[in-house]
């Protein structure tokens, strides 16, 4: 059950005439997540610091040659249970890109259709934004294959129509998100790539609506999210989020998630006791728990957690983008063992 995302040399590769591309699709954690209020439309206003991580999927994307006469996109996925119809976020992202870029008079993208194959590793119902990242990756990729008809600002604006977390992945890898999550303030420069962390994900999942339904507003943190953000940015220049005080690692969705799954709270307690982990927190609406740092006794940790039935362990690190013209790349492979 232990997974190390390194060694995957997937990068954006191009073939003749830019007709097909392969993209790495990352995931994310929430270094803090404050729920501020319930809105009249039923959604919640939140404030969160998002960070891209190197646990990711692979999206193969190609333009279907016009001579095939395609009238819709084709989508396949290796993970059982992932919908492959129009409800999938990748298909919705491709439809959105085609619609938005063919509505201007100087673009003829109305008849451009894509063949997409998604190779999933990021678990669902994990609080890691895997599906949102797939959608953002599809938007970026479709834009590349269509000759970049859309600006980054347009991609950011359009992404909010698909879902709240998608916008984040169009940042450089670190962003402060408010509103439903779709109002993004890009943190530039982002937090340093390479910061080590471990993701521990029980097989049991929780849907986001289930967690929000159990939210007790009287138990929410009273910490000002601007103060939380300042604490992380203060340490950014030292390149070490481990130095941020533990009180700033807050997730208001932990308590309602633990209410639904008491065993998740027990798991967090176990992980807090692991020497080498500086901070332990649930990501998003769960059920993943991220641990900043590396276990001092790696063998002992793996014997305890990686072999446990119903638990998946991923070792990964922070990733970011150098600039808005390049997409995320997977973490570099580890150096050859010295043994």
Secondary structure, 3 states (H helix, E strand, C coil): CEEECCCCCCCCCECHHHCEEEEEEEEEEEEEEEEEEECCCCCEEEEEEEEEEEEEEEEEEEECCHHHCCCCCEEEECCCCCCCCCCCHHHHHHHHHHHHHHCCCCCCCCCCCEEEEEECCCCCCCCCCHHHHHHHHHHHHHHHHCCCCCCHHHHHHHHCCCCCCCHHHHCCCEEEEECCCCEEEECCCCCCCCCEEEEEEECCCCCHHHHHHCCCHHHCCCCCHHHHHHHHHHHHCCCCHHHCCHHHCCECHHHHHHHHCHHHHHHHHHHHCCCCEEEEEECCCCCEEEEEECCCCHHHHHHHHHCCCCEEEEEEEECCCCCCCCCCCCCCCCCCCCC
